Amino acid sequence: MRKLSLLLVFTALTVALVWGCQSKGASTLVNRSARAVDTQQQNPIRNPLELPIDSPRIVVYKSERKLEFYSDKRLLRTYRVGLGFSPVADKKKEGDGATPEGDFYIFVKNNKSAYYLSLGVSYPNAEDAERGFRDGLINKAQRDSILEAIRKKTAPPQYTKLGGLIYIHGNGAGSDWTWGCVALENDDIKELYDAVSVGTPVTILH
C-alpha cells in the first residue's frame, strides 16, 4: 500500500512537471509570436522600388511629419520625418531653425554626408529671394544670383542671410532636431536616395 501511494505521488509530480514545462513552453511560443507580429507591424516588409522611377516627386507635409514619394501621381512610399527645431514657421533667415515651405528641387546628391546620405533642397527659391530683397536681408546682386540658379536648376547661393544648406537626410526621424532640414530614418533615406535624381521636384507644405 505504501509503495502504491509513493507511486501515485511520483506520477502526480511527474505529470505536474511535464504540464508545467509544456505550459511554459506554450507561453513562450505565444509571447514570441506576439513579439514577431508586433515587430512586423512596426517594420512592415516592403517590396523594393522598381527603378528607375517614372517622373519622381517628393511632397513633405510638415504638420503631419511625413514625406510622400510619388511616381507622377502614384504614391509609392510614405516616410516619417523630423524637422527643424522650430518646425511650425516657414524659414525666413539664417539660424531660425525653421524648415522652409514652397516648391523646390533636388540640386545635389551627397553620399558622404555627416548624416548618412543627403539630398540638397534648392532653398532659397524665387519667392524667398524676392522676400529677402524686399526685407533688406539680401541685396539685388544676391537676389539675381538666386533667380539665375533657379532658372538653370542649379544650386542657389547657400550662404546669404536667408540661410541655406537645407537637405533631406538620415540619422533619425524621431524628433524635430535639425537646423531646418528634413530627417528620415537611415533605411528610408537610402531607399529614397537611390530612387531620385538631381532635378526631382520637392514640395514642402505646412
ABEGO torsion letter per residue (X at the ends): XAAAAAAAAAAAAAAAAAAAAAAAAAAAAAAAAAAAAAAAAABBBBBBBBOBBBGBBBBBBAAAGBBBBBBEABBABBBBBBBBABAABBBABBGAGBBBBEBBBBABBBAABAAGBBBBBAOBBAAAAAAAAAAGABBAAAAAAAAAAAAAGBBBBAABAAEBGBBBBBGEAABBABAGBBBBBAAAAAAAAAABBBGBBBBBBX
